[in-house]
Amino acid sequence: MTDEDMRSQHAVVIGGGLAGITAALQLADAGVGVTLVEGRPRLGGLAFSFQRGALTVDNGQHVYLRCCTAYRWFLDRIDGAALAPLQDRLDVPVLDVARAGGPRLGRLRRTSLPVPLHLAAGLATYPHLSLAERASVGRAALALRRLDPADPALDGIDFATWLGRHGQSRRTIEALWDLVGVATLNATAPNASMALAAMVFKTGLLSEPGAADIGWARVPLGDLHDTLARKALDSAGVRTELSTRVRAVSRAEHGRWHVDIAGERLEADTVVLAVAQREAHDLLPEGAVEDPDRLLDIGTAPILNIHVVYDRKVLRRPFFSALGTPVQWVFDRTEASGLTEGQYLALSQSAAQDEIDTPVAELRARYLPELERLLPAARGAQVRDFFVTRERTATFAPSPGVGRLRPGARTRAPGLYLAGAWTATGWPATMEGAVRSGFSAAGAALSALGRSHEHPLKEAA
């Protein structure tokens, strides 16, 4: 291939979520001309912001962990790391309001000791489990540490079955395993693949002392995933087309591709489909994957977010999780939203199949009293606003057996690649998984185009 051929290579990335943005940046950084096409009027996929009057609202609360090295790369690449800092050290307040003696606050914390001793002191003083239950957690954690999340046999069983085999009580699952697992997997233990659960807990809690330290955006997500991402794409020379639907993807002559959008046909040497699995299924040319209907067998799982604006401060902490109540995780979004008076709390409710279509009035009647149980200061506060955001297809469902359905980045059609958190990243549907899928698709494309490149993450090189 001549230098002129190399300079004229072009890629089309379809989808402007984290996977598509990552793939576009990687391709452009390697010298490929890139057009990114997104059907929405913004970038960011399902991690975005919108305006509600003077309030800037995230559609849902998103967090990441220190072990999320791909998403941390993404933040660095768009110059956004300072806007989404990590905790200095894992510290999760857990408030149990169901105990007979009244509400009690516990904390999940780590020390700087080597793994697994870094969690020993925190577990030893965790008040929401008995001494025997804490000991059983330690034994289960040691057993989990010996597992290989890539073992296909683990994908065929559910997390609850494995926990039961390793002596975990219903209370232990509720107060520890599901407390973490529901938020990261978007499924309760009986509905989660053991392979994905092993990935989450082994990587997040048992890989290095600081792996589970939590980070979250102190600004609206749109500032990161739309504004800063668009700036990075522009600087890399990527042509970005928003509010643009792709009508068809087809083979062209000489091994190239056609991507049809309104009023224009784009020509490309390589195409990355970085869209949801159902949209990818509809756009895939015939024969591109062995059994395209398997993509439709990858289920989806909802997340419900409840937003409450009070006339005064009712929560002193940046966030907490809860037991003995329907409330799962509560975050203070006051400063990030631009609110100048009162306090704005966001409740993140994962695995929300039973409530995703519940009317707002019913959710208000259910959750405001629960917040008053959890936060005594809320009992005398006035609710200035109460609203709900619903993501019915927030993630792919991490059900047992889903691993065999998730395709890799490469397809049977040369020059056509798949990206998205639902592809075979080994991770559940997280921002980390989305970015990793972008790495995989771009890396496969660059190899096929004959361009030298390095994987951005040293451990995956």
N, C-alpha and C positions, 0 to 999 in steps of 0.2 A: 504493500500500500504506500502510495506516494505521500509526501508532506501535504500536497494540495488536497488529496483525498481525506487526510486526517483533519485538516482545517474545515472541510465542508461537511463533516459528519454532523447529523442533527438528531435530537431526541425529542419526543413528545411525552410528557408526563401528564397523565389524566388523573386529577384529584389533588386538591390543595390542602389536605390534612397534613399531620406531621410526617407520615410516610412519604407522601408526594413531595413535600418541601425538601425533606432530607435527600431523596433520590435526585431531585433537580439540582440541589446544591452540589452534591457529589459529582454528578455528571458535568456540570458547568465548571467546577473546580479542576476537572481533568481536561478541560479544553473543548468539550463537546458543546455545540450550540443547542440550547434547550428552550422549548416552549412548554409552559405549564398551563393547563386548562382546568378551570374549576367552575362548577355549576352555580355555586353560591356567590353572593356579592362580596365575599370575604374569604380569607384563608383561615386555617385552624381546625377544620373538620368539626368534630364534636367537642372540642375544647375551646370555647369561644366566649365572647362577651356581647352584651347588647344594652341599650339604654332604656331605662324605665323612668321617665321624667328626668330629674337631675341625678338619678342613681345609675351607676355603671355596674351591671350585674353579670356575673359569670353564670353560664347555663348550669354549671355544677361545680362542686368543689373538687379540684384535682390536686393530688399530692404526688411526690416521688420520694425515693429513698437514696441514700448515698451510694448504694450498690447499683443504681440506675445509671451506669456509666454512659450509655448511649444518649439518654435524654440530657445528661449533664454536658455531653459534647454539643448537643443541639443548642442548649442555652449559651454555651461559649461561642458557638459559631454565629449566632445572631446577636451577640453582645448583650445577652439578657441575664447572665448568671447572677449579677448583683441584685437583680429584681426578684429573684426566687431563691433566697438563701436557705441553707440547711441548718437544722439545730446543731449546736455544738456537741450535743450528746443526746441520744434517744431518751425522751421523757414524755410518756403518754398518761395524762390524768384519766382515771377510770372511776366514774361515780356510779355506785350501786344504790338505787332507791327502793329496792324490794326487800331488803333485809329486815328482820323483825325488830332490831334495835334502832331502826332509823337509817337515813342515808349515810353512806360511808364512802370516803374518797380513798382510792388506792392509786398506785402509779406503776407503770411498766417502765423500768429504767435499766440502763446498762452502765458498766464501769469500763475502765480501760484495760482490764485484765484480758488475757488471751481467751479465745473461743475454746470451750463453751463457758468458761468461768465468768465471762463478762456479764452474763445474765443471772448468775447464781444468787448474788445478793438481792437483786430486784425481785426474783422469784421467791426467795426465802421470806421476804417481807410483804409479799402481795396479799392483801387481806381478803380478797374475794374467793380464795381457795383454802381448803383445809390443809393441814400439814401433810396428810396422806396424798391428797390431790396434787400438791406441789411436788412431792417426791415422784409421783407417777408421771408428771409432765417432764421431769428431768430424764426419766428412763425412756420416754417416748422420743424426746429430742435426740438422745444418743442413737436410738434406732433410726430415726429419720436422717441423721447425719451420714449414715452408712448407705443410704439409697442413692441410686443413679436416676435422676429425673428423666433421662432419655430412655430408660428401660420401657419398651412397649407394654410389658405386662402391667406396669403401674397405671397406664392410661385406661386399662379395662376395669379398674375397681374405683370405688368412690372413697373420698377422704374419710367419711364417717366410719366405713367398714374397717379401714386401716386403724383409725384411732381406737375403735372398739377392741380390735385384736391386741392393742397395746395398752389396755387398761385405762382408757380415758372415760371418765364419767360424763353424764349429760351436763353436769355443772361445769366440769373442766372445759368441755367443748364450748359451752355458752360464754364462759368468762375469760377464755383465752384464745382457743383455736379459731372459733368463729368470729371473735372480736376483731382479729387480724384478717382472717380468711375471707369473710364476707366483703370487707372493704377492698381487698386486693384482687379477689377472684370474681366478685359479683355473683356469688353463690354460697349457699350454706353447705356444710360439710357433706350431707347426703347427696348433693347435686353437683359436687365438684370432682373432677378427675384427680386421682391421687398423684399422677405425674405432674400436673400443674401445681397442686398443693405442695409437693416436694420441692419444686423449683422455687416457689415463693418463700417457704420457710427455711430451706437449706441455704438459699442465696441471701435472703434478707436477714436471717437471724443467726446463721451458723457458719458464715464464710469468713467474716472478719469482724472485730469488735464494733466498728462504726457503721456496718453495712445498713442497718435499719434506721439510722438517723433520718428524720423526716424533713423534707423541704416542701415549700409551697410558695406560690406567687404572692408577693406583697402589693402587686398592681393587678389591674384587670388582665385576664388571660389574653384578651384581644391585643393588649399592648405588646405581648410577647409573640403570640402565634400568628398574629395578623400584621400589626404595624412593623415590629422589628424583623419579622420573617420576610415581609415584602421588601424592606430596605436591603436585607442581605441578598435576596434574589436579584433585585435590581443591580446591586453592586457586582454580582457575579455575572451579569449579562443575560439573565434569564428573562425571556418575554413571558409575562404573566397575563393571562386572559381570564378575568372573573366574569361571573354571570353568563357563562358560556357552556352550553350542553354539547356533549359529544354524541353525534347521531350514529356513527358507525366506525369500526376499525376493520380495515381490510388489507390484504396483501397487494402490493404494487409490483411493478416490473423490477427485475434485477435485484430481488430480495429486499426491496424497501417496503415501507408501509404507508398507507393512507389513513388519515384521521379526519373524518368529516365533521365540521362544526357549521353553525349557521353562516351561510354566505361564503364559506371558504373550505378548501381541502388542504390540509397540512400534509406535507411529505416528510418522512422520517426514516432514518436507518434503524432506529430502535424506539420501542414504545413501552412505557411502564404504566400498567393499570394499577393505580393506587386508590382504589375506591372500595366500597363495601362489597361483601361477597356476592350479594344478589345483583348489584349493578355490574360487577365484573362478569358474572355469568351471562348477563344480557349482551355484553359487548364482546365477549370472546368469539373469535372466528371459529368456524367448524374445524374440529380436529386439533385445536390448540392445547387442550388437556384431554386426558384419557376418558374421564367420566365427568363432564361438566356439571351434571346434576348433583354430584357430591357436594358442590359448593352450596347448594340449596339445603343440604342436610345439616349444615353448620347453623345451629340455632342462634337466637339472639336473647339477650337478657336486659331488662330495663333498670334504670336508676331514676329515682324520684328526688327532687330537691325542693325543700320548703324554705321559703325566705320570710323572715320576720323583722320588721323595723320597729323598735321600741323608742319611746320618748326620752329614755334615760339609759345609763349603763347598767346592765344586769349581769354581765359576765366579765370577770377580771382576767381570765386566762385567754390566750389566743385560740385554744380549742380544747375539747375534751371528748371522750367517748362515754357511753352510758350502758348500764345493765339494769334489768328489771323494768324496762320501759320500751315502747316502740322506737324511741329516739335512738339512733345509732351514733352519729358523730355530729358535733356542733362546732362551727368555726365563726370567729369574729371577723366579718368582712367590712367593718365600718370604714376604716381608713382607705382600703383599696377601692371601695365603691365611690368615694368622694363625699360621703355623708359627713356633715359638719355638726349636726346636733342629734343626740340620741345614740342608739347602737343598732347595727344591722347584723343579725345572725343568720347563717345558712346551715340548714340541716341536710346532711347527705345520707340518703336512704338507699342502700344497695340491695340487690336481690328483691326488688319491689314489685314482683309479679302480682301480689294480692292488692296493691294500692295504686298501681300506675294509672288506673282510670277512675279512681275515686274522686268525686266532685270536690272542688275547693272548699266549699262550706263544711263538708264533712271532715276534711283534713284539718281545717281550722278548729273545729269542735274537738277533734281528737288530740291535736298536738299542742295547742296553747296550754291546756291544763297540764300536759306532761312537762312542758318547759317550766311551768310554775312549781311542779314537784322537784325538778332538778335545780332550779335557780330561784331561791326565795325572793331575791330582789325583783323578779319579774311579776310577783303577785300584786304589787301596787303600781306597776308600770302600764302606761297606755300603749296599745298597739296601733302604730300609725299606718302600717301597711303589712299585708299578708298576701303572698302570692306563691305560685307553684310553677316550677319548670319540670317538664317530663321528657326524658329521653327513652322512648320505648324500645329502641334498638341500640342502646348505649354501648354494649359490648357483644362479642360473640359469647354464647353460652359455654362455659368450661365443663360441659358434661363428660362423664366417663365415655371414652371412645372417640372424643372429638379429635384426638391427635392424628388418627388415621385419615381424617377428612381434610386436614389442613394442608394445602399444597405448598410446595417450595416456590422460590422466586422464578425458576426457569419453567417455561412451558415447552410443548412440543414444537411450537412455531419459532424458528430462529429469529431473534430480535424482539420477541415479545415477552415481557416479564410481569410478575405480579408482586404487589406490595400492599401492606396493610397489616394491622395488628392481628388479624384473623389468619394470616398465613403462618407457615411453619417456623416460627421464631423460637419455640420452646418456652416462651413466656405467655402469661395470660394477656387479656386485652388491656394493656396499659400504654401510657405514653412511651415508656421504654420499649415495649414490643413494637410499637408503630415505627419508631426511629430505627430500630434494628432491622425491620423489614425493608426500610428505605436503603440501608446500607447493603443488604443482600441483593436487592434488585439492581442497584447501581453498580455494584461490584461485578455481578454476572454480566451486565450489559457492557461494561468497560472491557472486561476480558474478551468478550466476543468481538468488540470493535478494535481489538489489538492495542489498547491503551494501557500502559503501565499505571498501577495505582496501589496504594496501601490501604488496608483496612484502618479506619480511624481509631479503633480500640486495640490497644496493644495485645490484650489477652486473647482477642479473637483473630489476630493476624495469622 
